[in-house]
Amino acid sequence: MSKKNGQIKQCEYCQKDMYVKKSLLNRKRFCSRSCQGKITPLALGKIERNNKAWNKGLKGVQVAWNKGLKGYQAGSKNGNWKGGKTKLMDAIRTCAKYKNWRKEVFTRDNYTCQFCEVKDKTIQADHIEPLAILVDNNNIRTLKEATKCKGLWNIDNGRTLCKKCHKETDTYGVNFIRYKKTTAQSGITPELHVTLIATID
């Protein structure tokens, strides 16, 4: 018996007639997934059931590469360690003297970006000679030493910038790395760099 371009076959499990397209004649054996599931080799017992996990009984065979190495590259153990400089910089930026310096720079510049002359809530106090270089040049190692260093709190070394303009400076974020290389190669010291900028302004 045939229908259109297909044929009527019997389901191998329930023996019911089913219509099968010509393209599926050699592949379709069951009328439904239910019948197919009931006649699988596993259901008929032709193969043994084996649900054992691949790693059962192998606890501890595969150990994480960093087990027991917590903090193995932290702090002084890291190749980029600079004596806790990051914590010192954070301490300087959050101390009362830094906040006062920042406010004095804003007041002098009338809370206005010195590049685009905009006034908004994103203004930031930027060090013309980077704070990191000032700390290095003055061999500052503690917050107490930082508060006593007059060079750190010179408002002539500060300028008010909006966030957008600050990001475009050659000492912001990753630009600072390029800035250090450029000044080192050209022989221009940070102090001279500040002087040149003041002259241009």
TORMI-84703 format. One record per residue: residue number from 1; x, y, z of N, C-alpha, C in turn; residue in three letters. Coordinates in steps of 0.1 Angstrom, whole numbers. Each point is the difference from the previous one (the first is absolute). Layout:
N
+-----+-------+-------+-------+-------+-------+-------+-------+-------+-------+------+
!  nr !    nX !    nY !    nZ !   caX !   caY !   caZ !    cX !    cY !    cZ ! rest !
+-----+-------+-------+-------+-------+-------+-------+-------+-------+-------+------+
! NUM !     X !     Y !     Z !     X !     Y !     Z !     X !     Y !     Z !  ALA !
...
+-----+-------+-------+-------+-------+-------+-------+-------+-------+-------+------+
end
This chain:
201
+-----+-------+-------+-------+-------+-------+-------+-------+-------+-------+------+
!  nr !    nX !    nY !    nZ !   caX !   caY !   caZ !    cX !    cY !    cZ ! rest !
+-----+-------+-------+-------+-------+-------+-------+-------+-------+-------+------+
!   1 !     8 !   -12 !     0 !    -8 !    12 !     0 !     9 !    12 !     0 !  MET !
!   2 !    -3 !    10 !    -8 !     8 !    12 !    -1 !    -9 !    12 !     1 !  SER !
!   3 !     6 !    11 !     3 !    -7 !    13 !     1 !     9 !    11 !    -5 !  LYS !
!   4 !    -5 !     7 !   -11 !     8 !    10 !    -7 !    14 !    -6 !    -4 !  LYS !
!   5 !    11 !     6 !     5 !    13 !    -5 !    -4 !     6 !    -8 !    11 !  ASN !
!   6 !    -7 !    -2 !    11 !     5 !    -8 !    11 !    -6 !   -14 !     1 !  GLY !
!   7 !     2 !    -6 !    11 !    -5 !   -14 !     1 !    -6 !    -2 !    14 !  GLN !
!   8 !    -8 !   -10 !     2 !    -5 !    -4 !    13 !     8 !   -11 !     6 !  ILE !
!   9 !     6 !     2 !    11 !     8 !   -10 !     7 !    -6 !    -3 !    14 !  LYS !
!  10 !     5 !   -11 !     5 !    -4 !    -3 !    14 !    10 !     4 !    10 !  GLN !
!  11 !    -4 !     6 !    11 !     8 !     3 !    11 !     7 !   -13 !     5 !  CYS !
!  12 !    13 !     0 !     3 !     6 !   -12 !     4 !    -3 !    -3 !    14 !  GLU !
!  13 !    -6 !     9 !     8 !    -4 !    -3 !    14 !   -15 !    -4 !     1 !  TYR !
!  14 !    -8 !     9 !    -4 !   -15 !    -2 !     2 !    -7 !    -6 !   -12 !  CYS !
!  15 !     7 !    -1 !   -11 !    -5 !    -6 !   -12 !   -11 !     8 !    -7 !  GLN !
!  16 !    -2 !    12 !     4 !   -10 !     9 !    -6 !     5 !     5 !   -13 !  LYS !
!  17 !    -9 !     2 !   -10 !     3 !     6 !   -13 !     4 !    14 !     2 !  ASP !
!  18 !    10 !     4 !    -8 !     3 !    15 !     0 !     5 !     4 !   -14 !  MET !
!  19 !    -3 !    12 !    -3 !     4 !     5 !   -13 !    15 !     5 !     1 !  TYR !
!  20 !     8 !    -4 !    -9 !    14 !     5 !     0 !     3 !     6 !   -13 !  VAL !
!  21 !     6 !    12 !     0 !     5 !     7 !   -12 !    10 !    -9 !    -7 !  LYS !
!  22 !     1 !     2 !   -13 !     9 !    -8 !    -8 !    15 !     3 !     4 !  LYS !
!  23 !     3 !    12 !     4 !    13 !     3 !     4 !     4 !    -6 !    14 !  SER !
!  24 !   -10 !    -5 !     8 !     3 !    -6 !    13 !    -3 !   -15 !     1 !  LEU !
!  25 !    -2 !    -6 !   -12 !    -4 !   -14 !     0 !    11 !    -9 !     7 !  LEU !
!  26 !    12 !     3 !    -2 !    11 !    -8 !     5 !     4 !     4 !    15 !  ASN !
!  27 !    -6 !    11 !     5 !     4 !     4 !    13 !   -11 !    -1 !    10 !  ARG !
!  28 !   -12 !     3 !    -4 !   -11 !     1 !    10 !    -5 !   -15 !     3 !  LYS !
!  29 !     1 !    -3 !    13 !    -4 !   -14 !     4 !   -11 !     0 !    10 !  ARG !
!  30 !    -3 !    12 !     7 !   -10 !     0 !    10 !   -10 !    11 !    -3 !  PHE !
!  31 !   -12 !    -2 !     6 !   -11 !    10 !    -3 !     1 !    12 !    10 !  CYS !
!  32 !     8 !    -2 !    11 !     1 !    11 !     9 !    13 !    -2 !     8 !  SER !
!  33 !     3 !    11 !     7 !    12 !    -1 !     9 !    -2 !    -9 !    12 !  ARG !
!  34 !   -13 !    -1 !     4 !    -3 !   -10 !    11 !     3 !   -14 !    -4 !  SER !
!  35 !    -4 !    -4 !   -12 !     4 !   -13 !    -5 !    15 !    -2 !    -2 !  CYS !
!  36 !     6 !    10 !    -5 !    14 !    -1 !    -2 !     8 !    -2 !    13 !  GLN !
!  37 !    -5 !     7 !    11 !     7 !    -1 !    13 !    -2 !   -13 !     6 !  GLY !
!  38 !   -11 !    -7 !    -3 !    -3 !   -13 !     6 !     7 !   -12 !    -7 !  LYS !
!  39 !     6 !     3 !   -11 !     6 !   -11 !    -7 !    15 !     2 !    -2 !  ILE !
!  40 !     6 !     9 !     8 !    14 !     3 !    -1 !     8 !   -12 !     5 !  THR !
!  41 !    12 !    -2 !    -4 !     8 !   -11 !     5 !     1 !    -1 !    15 !  PRO !
!  42 !     1 !    12 !     6 !     0 !     1 !    15 !   -12 !    -6 !     6 !  LEU !
!  43 !   -12 !     4 !    -6 !   -13 !    -5 !     6 !    -2 !   -15 !    -2 !  ALA !
!  44 !     6 !    -5 !   -11 !    -2 !   -15 !    -3 !    11 !    -8 !     7 !  LEU !
!  45 !     9 !     6 !     8 !    10 !    -7 !     7 !    11 !    -5 !    -8 !  GLY !
!  46 !     2 !     6 !   -12 !    11 !    -5 !    -9 !    14 !     5 !     4 !  LYS !
!  47 !    -1 !    11 !     8 !    13 !     5 !     6 !    -2 !     3 !    15 !  ILE !
!  48 !    11 !    -1 !     7 !    -1 !     2 !    14 !    -2 !    15 !     4 !  GLU !
!  49 !    -8 !     2 !    10 !    -1 !    14 !     5 !    13 !     4 !     8 !  ARG !
!  50 !     5 !    11 !    -4 !    13 !     5 !     7 !    -1 !    15 !     2 !  ASN !
!  51 !    -5 !     4 !    11 !    -1 !    14 !     4 !    11 !     5 !     9 !  ASN !
!  52 !    11 !    -8 !     1 !    11 !     4 !     9 !     7 !    12 !    -5 !  LYS !
!  53 !     2 !    10 !     8 !     6 !    12 !    -3 !    15 !    -3 !    -4 !  ALA !
!  54 !     5 !     8 !   -10 !    13 !    -3 !    -5 !    11 !     2 !    11 !  TRP !
!  55 !    -3 !     9 !     9 !    10 !     3 !    10 !    -2 !    -6 !    14 !  ASN !
!  56 !   -10 !   -10 !     0 !    -3 !    -6 !    13 !    12 !    -8 !     5 !  LYS !
!  57 !     4 !     3 !    13 !    11 !    -6 !     6 !    14 !     6 !    -4 !  GLY !
!  58 !    -1 !    11 !    -7 !    12 !     7 !    -4 !     3 !    13 !     7 !  LEU !
!  59 !    -6 !     2 !    11 !     1 !    12 !     8 !    14 !     4 !     3 !  LYS !
!  60 !     4 !    11 !    -4 !    14 !     5 !     3 !    10 !    -3 !   -11 !  GLY !
!  61 !    -5 !    -7 !   -11 !     9 !    -4 !   -11 !     4 !    13 !    -8 !  VAL !
!  62 !   -10 !     8 !    -2 !     2 !    13 !    -7 !     0 !    12 !     9 !  GLN !
!  63 !    11 !     6 !     3 !     1 !    11 !     9 !     1 !    13 !    -7 !  VAL !
!  64 !    -8 !    10 !     5 !     1 !    13 !    -6 !    14 !     6 !     0 !  ALA !
!  65 !     4 !     6 !   -11 !    14 !     5 !    -1 !     4 !    10 !    11 !  TRP !
!  66 !   -10 !     7 !     5 !     3 !    11 !    10 !    -5 !    -4 !    14 !  ASN !
!  67 !    -2 !   -13 !     2 !    -5 !    -4 !    14 !    12 !     2 !    10 !  LYS !
!  68 !    -4 !     7 !    10 !    10 !     2 !    11 !    10 !    12 !    -4 !  GLY !
!  69 !    -3 !     7 !   -11 !     9 !    11 !    -4 !    -7 !    14 !     1 !  LEU !
!  70 !   -10 !     0 !     9 !    -7 !    13 !     1 !    10 !    11 !     4 !  LYS !
!  71 !    -1 !    11 !    -8 !     9 !    11 !     3 !    14 !    -2 !    -4 !  GLY !
!  72 !     3 !   -10 !    -9 !    14 !    -3 !    -3 !     6 !    11 !    -9 !  TYR !
!  73 !    -8 !     8 !    -6 !     6 !    11 !    -8 !    -5 !    14 !     6 !  GLN !
!  74 !    -4 !     0 !    12 !    -5 !    12 !     6 !    10 !     7 !     7 !  ALA !
!  75 !    -2 !    14 !     1 !    10 !     8 !     8 !    14 !    -1 !    -4 !  GLY !
!  76 !     9 !    -1 !     9 !    14 !     0 !    -3 !     5 !   -12 !    -8 !  SER !
!  77 !    -9 !   -10 !    -2 !     4 !   -12 !    -8 !    -2 !     3 !   -15 !  LYS !
!  78 !    -7 !    10 !    -3 !    -2 !     4 !   -14 !    11 !     8 !    -6 !  ASN !
!  79 !     3 !    -3 !   -13 !    12 !     6 !    -6 !    -2 !    15 !    -2 !  GLY !
!  80 !   -13 !     5 !     1 !    -2 !    14 !    -2 !    -2 !     8 !    13 !  ASN !
!  81 !     4 !    -7 !    11 !    -1 !     6 !    14 !     9 !    12 !     1 !  TRP !
!  82 !    -6 !    11 !     5 !     8 !    12 !     2 !    -2 !     5 !    15 !  LYS !
!  83 !     1 !    -9 !     9 !     0 !     3 !    14 !   -14 !     6 !     5 !  GLY !
!  84 !   -11 !    -5 !    -5 !   -13 !     4 !     5 !    -4 !    14 !    -5 !  GLY !
!  85 !     5 !     4 !   -12 !    -2 !    13 !    -5 !   -15 !     3 !    -2 !  LYS !
!  86 !    -7 !   -10 !    -5 !   -15 !     2 !    -3 !    -7 !     4 !    12 !  THR !
!  87 !     2 !    -7 !    11 !    -7 !     4 !    13 !     4 !    14 !     5 !  LYS !
!  88 !    13 !     3 !    -3 !     4 !    14 !     4 !    -7 !    10 !    -8 !  LEU !
!  89 !    -1 !    -2 !   -13 !    -6 !    10 !    -9 !   -15 !     1 !     4 !  MET !
!  90 !    -7 !   -11 !     3 !   -14 !     1 !     5 !    -1 !     8 !    13 !  ASP !
!  91 !    10 !    -2 !     8 !    -1 !     7 !    13 !     2 !    15 !    -2 !  ALA !
!  92 !     9 !     3 !    -9 !     2 !    15 !    -3 !   -12 !     6 !    -6 !  ILE !
!  93 !    -6 !    -7 !    -9 !   -12 !     6 !    -8 !   -12 !     1 !     9 !  ARG !
!  94 !     0 !    -7 !    12 !   -12 !     0 !     8 !     2 !     8 !    13 !  THR !
!  95 !    12 !     5 !     2 !     3 !     8 !    12 !    -5 !    14 !    -1 !  CYS !
!  96 !    -1 !     6 !    12 !    -7 !    13 !     1 !     8 !    11 !    -8 !  ALA !
!  97 !    14 !    -1 !     1 !     8 !    10 !    -7 !    -2 !    -1 !   -15 !  LYS !
!  98 !    -2 !   -12 !    -6 !    -2 !    -1 !   -14 !   -14 !     7 !    -4 !  TYR !
!  99 !   -10 !    -3 !     9 !   -13 !     6 !    -3 !     1 !    15 !     0 !  LYS !
! 100 !     8 !     6 !    10 !     1 !    14 !     1 !     7 !     6 !   -13 !  ASN !
! 101 !    11 !    -7 !    -4 !     7 !     4 !   -12 !    -9 !     0 !   -12 !  TRP !
! 102 !    -8 !   -11 !    -1 !   -10 !    -1 !   -11 !   -10 !    12 !     0 !  ARG !
! 103 !    -5 !     3 !    12 !   -10 !    11 !     1 !     7 !    13 !    -4 !  LYS !
! 104 !    12 !     2 !     4 !     7 !    13 !    -3 !     2 !     1 !   -16 !  GLU !
! 105 !     3 !   -11 !    -6 !     2 !     0 !   -15 !   -13 !     4 !    -6 !  VAL !
! 106 !   -11 !    -6 !     4 !   -14 !     3 !    -5 !    -3 !    14 !     2 !  PHE !
! 107 !     2 !     5 !    12 !    -3 !    14 !     3 !     8 !    10 !    -9 !  THR !
! 108 !    13 !    -3 !    -1 !     8 !     9 !    -9 !    -5 !     0 !   -14 !  ARG !
! 109 !    -4 !   -11 !    -5 !    -5 !    -2 !   -14 !   -15 !     3 !    -2 !  ASP !
! 110 !    -6 !     4 !    11 !   -14 !     3 !     0 !    -9 !   -12 !    -5 !  ASN !
! 111 !     5 !   -12 !     4 !    -7 !   -12 !    -3 !    -3 !    -2 !   -15 !  TYR !
! 112 !    10 !     4 !    -8 !    -2 !     0 !   -14 !    12 !    -8 !    -7 !  THR !
! 113 !    -3 !    -9 !    -9 !    10 !    -7 !    -7 !     9 !     9 !    -8 !  CYS !
! 114 !    13 !    -1 !     2 !    10 !     9 !    -6 !     2 !    -3 !   -14 !  GLN !
! 115 !    -6 !   -11 !    -6 !     2 !    -3 !   -14 !   -12 !     4 !    -8 !  PHE !
! 116 !   -12 !    -4 !     4 !   -12 !     2 !    -8 !    -9 !    11 !     7 !  CYS !
! 117 !     4 !     5 !    12 !    -7 !    10 !     7 !   -15 !    -4 !     4 !  GLU !
! 118 !    -2 !   -12 !     2 !   -13 !    -5 !     3 !    -1 !    -1 !    16 !  VAL !
! 119 !   -12 !     2 !     5 !    -3 !    -1 !    14 !   -10 !   -11 !     2 !  LYS !
! 120 !     4 !   -11 !     6 !    -9 !   -11 !     3 !     5 !    -8 !    12 !  ASP !
! 121 !    -7 !   -11 !     4 !     3 !    -8 !    11 !    11 !    -9 !    -2 !  LYS !
! 122 !     5 !    -1 !   -12 !    11 !   -10 !    -3 !    14 !     6 !     2 !  THR !
! 123 !     1 !    12 !     4 !    13 !     7 !     1 !     9 !    -8 !    10 !  ILE !
! 124 !    13 !    -1 !    -3 !    10 !    -7 !     8 !    13 !     9 !     1 !  GLN !
! 125 !     7 !    -2 !    11 !    12 !     8 !     2 !    12 !    -9 !    -5 !  ALA !
! 126 !     6 !     5 !   -10 !    11 !    -8 !    -7 !    14 !     6 !     4 !  ASP !
! 127 !     9 !    -9 !     3 !    14 !     4 !     3 !     7 !     1 !   -14 !  HIS !
! 128 !     5 !    12 !    -2 !     8 !     2 !   -13 !    12 !    -9 !     0 !  ILE !
! 129 !     8 !     1 !    11 !    11 !   -10 !     2 !    -7 !   -11 !     8 !  GLU !
! 130 !    -1 !   -12 !    -5 !    -7 !   -11 !     6 !     3 !    -2 !    14 !  PRO !
! 131 !   -10 !    -3 !     8 !     2 !    -3 !    14 !    10 !   -12 !     2 !  LEU !
! 132 !    -1 !   -10 !    -8 !     9 !   -12 !     1 !    15 !     5 !    -1 !  ALA !
! 133 !     2 !     9 !    -9 !    14 !     4 !    -2 !     5 !     9 !    12 !  ILE !
! 134 !    -9 !     8 !     5 !     3 !     8 !    12 !     4 !    -9 !    11 !  LEU !
! 135 !    -8 !   -10 !     2 !     3 !   -10 !    11 !    13 !    -7 !    -2 !  VAL !
! 136 !     3 !    -4 !   -12 !    13 !    -6 !    -3 !    12 !     9 !     2 !  ASP !
! 137 !    -1 !    12 !    -6 !    11 !    10 !     1 !     3 !     5 !    14 !  ASN !
! 138 !   -10 !     0 !     9 !     2 !     4 !    13 !     2 !   -12 !    10 !  ASN !
! 139 !     1 !   -12 !    -6 !     2 !   -12 !     8 !   -10 !    -1 !    12 !  ASN !
! 140 !   -12 !     2 !    -3 !   -11 !     0 !    10 !    -4 !   -15 !     2 !  ILE !
! 141 !     0 !    -5 !    12 !    -4 !   -13 !     3 !   -12 !    -2 !     9 !  ARG !
! 142 !    -3 !    11 !     7 !   -11 !     0 !    10 !    -9 !    12 !    -3 !  THR !
! 143 !   -12 !    -1 !     6 !   -10 !    11 !    -1 !     5 !    12 !     8 !  LEU !
! 144 !     7 !    -2 !    10 !     6 !    11 !     9 !    10 !     8 !    -8 !  LYS !
! 145 !     9 !    -8 !    -8 !    10 !     7 !    -8 !    -7 !     8 !   -11 !  GLU !
! 146 !   -11 !    -5 !    -5 !    -7 !     6 !   -11 !    -6 !    14 !     4 !  ALA !
! 147 !    -6 !     0 !    12 !    -7 !    12 !     6 !    11 !    11 !     2 !  THR !
! 148 !    12 !    -4 !     3 !    11 !    10 !     3 !     7 !     5 !   -13 !  LYS !
! 149 !    -3 !    -7 !   -11 !     7 !     4 !   -13 !    -8 !    12 !    -6 !  CYS !
! 150 !     6 !    11 !    -1 !    -6 !    12 !    -5 !    -3 !    -1 !   -15 !  LYS !
! 151 !     9 !    -7 !    -7 !    -2 !    -2 !   -15 !   -13 !    -7 !    -4 !  GLY !
! 152 !    -5 !    -8 !     9 !   -13 !    -7 !    -3 !   -12 !     9 !     1 !  LEU !
! 153 !     1 !    10 !     7 !   -12 !     9 !     3 !     1 !    13 !    -7 !  TRP !
! 154 !     9 !     2 !    -9 !     1 !    12 !    -8 !   -12 !     1 !   -10 !  ASN !
! 155 !    -9 !    10 !     2 !   -11 !     1 !    -9 !     4 !     4 !   -14 !  ILE !
! 156 !    12 !     6 !    -2 !     4 !     3 !   -13 !     3 !   -12 !    -8 !  ASP !
! 157 !     1 !   -11 !     6 !     2 !   -13 !    -7 !   -14 !    -7 !    -2 !  ASN !
! 158 !   -11 !     7 !     3 !   -13 !    -6 !    -2 !    -8 !     8 !   -10 !  GLY !
! 159 !   -10 !    -6 !    -6 !    -9 !     6 !   -10 !   -13 !    -7 !     0 !  ARG !
! 160 !   -11 !     8 !    -2 !   -13 !    -6 !     0 !    -3 !    -5 !   -14 !  THR !
! 161 !    -4 !   -12 !    -1 !    -4 !    -6 !   -13 !   -13 !    -8 !     1 !  LEU !
! 162 !    -8 !     1 !   -11 !   -12 !    -9 !     0 !     5 !   -14 !    -2 !  CYS !
! 163 !    -8 !   -10 !     2 !     4 !   -14 !    -1 !     5 !    -3 !   -14 !  LYS !
! 164 !    -8 !     5 !   -10 !     4 !    -3 !   -14 !    14 !     6 !    -4 !  LYS !
! 165 !     2 !    12 !     4 !    13 !     6 !    -3 !    12 !    -6 !     8 !  CYS !
! 166 !    -4 !    -4 !    12 !    11 !    -7 !     9 !     4 !   -13 !    -7 !  HIS !
! 167 !    -9 !    -7 !    -6 !     4 !   -13 !    -6 !     9 !     2 !   -13 !  LYS !
! 168 !    -1 !    12 !    -5 !     8 !     3 !   -12 !    14 !     5 !     3 !  GLU !
! 169 !     3 !     2 !    13 !    13 !     5 !     3 !    10 !   -12 !    -1 !  THR !
! 170 !    13 !     4 !    -2 !    11 !   -10 !    -2 !     4 !    -7 !    13 !  ASP !
! 171 !    -6 !     4 !    12 !     3 !    -7 !    12 !   -11 !    -7 !     7 !  THR !
! 172 !   -11 !    -2 !    -8 !   -12 !    -7 !     6 !     1 !   -15 !    -3 !  TYR !
! 173 !    -2 !    -8 !    10 !    -1 !   -14 !    -1 !    12 !    -6 !    -7 !  GLY !
! 174 !    -3 !    -8 !   -11 !    11 !    -7 !    -7 !     8 !    10 !    -8 !  VAL !
! 175 !    -5 !    12 !    -3 !     8 !    10 !    -7 !    12 !     4 !     8 !  ASN !
! 176 !    -1 !    -2 !    13 !    12 !     3 !     9 !    12 !    -8 !    -3 !  PHE !
! 177 !    -2 !   -13 !    -4 !    12 !    -8 !    -4 !     7 !     6 !   -12 !  ILE !
! 178 !    -8 !     4 !   -10 !     6 !     6 !   -12 !     7 !    13 !     3 !  ARG !
! 179 !    -7 !     8 !     9 !     6 !    13 !     5 !    14 !    -2 !     6 !  TYR !
! 180 !     1 !   -10 !     9 !    13 !    -2 !     6 !    11 !    -4 !   -10 !  LYS !
! 181 !    -4 !    -8 !   -10 !    10 !    -4 !   -10 !     4 !    11 !    -8 !  LYS !
! 182 !   -10 !     9 !    -4 !     3 !    11 !    -9 !     9 !    10 !     7 !  THR !
! 183 !    -3 !     3 !    13 !     8 !    10 !     7 !    14 !    -5 !     3 !  THR !
! 184 !     1 !   -13 !     2 !    13 !    -6 !     2 !     9 !     0 !   -12 !  ALA !
! 185 !    -6 !    -3 !   -12 !     7 !     0 !   -13 !     4 !    14 !    -4 !  GLN !
! 186 !    -9 !    10 !     3 !     3 !    14 !    -5 !     9 !     7 !    10 !  SER !
! 187 !     1 !    -5 !    12 !     9 !     7 !    10 !    -8 !    11 !     7 !  GLY !
! 188 !   -13 !     1 !    -3 !    -8 !    10 !     7 !    -5 !    -5 !    14 !  ILE !
! 189 !     4 !     6 !    10 !    -3 !    -5 !    14 !   -15 !     5 !     2 !  THR !
! 190 !    -7 !    -7 !    10 !   -13 !     4 !     3 !    -1 !    15 !     4 !  PRO !
! 191 !    10 !     4 !     8 !     0 !    14 !     4 !     1 !    10 !   -12 !  GLU !
! 192 !     8 !    -4 !   -10 !     1 !     9 !   -12 !   -13 !    -1 !    -7 !  LEU !
! 193 !    -7 !   -12 !     0 !   -12 !    -1 !    -7 !   -11 !     9 !     5 !  HIS !
! 194 !     0 !     1 !    14 !   -10 !     9 !     6 !     3 !    15 !    -3 !  VAL !
! 195 !    13 !     3 !    -1 !     4 !    14 !    -3 !    -4 !     3 !   -14 !  THR !
! 196 !     2 !    -9 !   -10 !    -4 !     2 !   -13 !   -15 !     2 !    -2 !  LEU !
! 197 !    -8 !    -8 !     7 !   -14 !     1 !    -1 !    -4 !    14 !     6 !  ILE !
! 198 !     6 !     4 !    11 !    -4 !    13 !     6 !     3 !    12 !   -10 !  ALA !
! 199 !    11 !    -2 !    -7 !     4 !    10 !   -10 !   -10 !     1 !   -11 !  THR !
! 200 !    -4 !   -12 !    -5 !   -10 !     0 !   -11 !   -13 !     6 !     4 !  ILE !
! 201 !    -5 !    -3 !    13 !   -12 !     5 !     5 !     1 !    16 !     1 !  ASP !
+-----+-------+-------+-------+-------+-------+-------+-------+-------+-------+------+
end
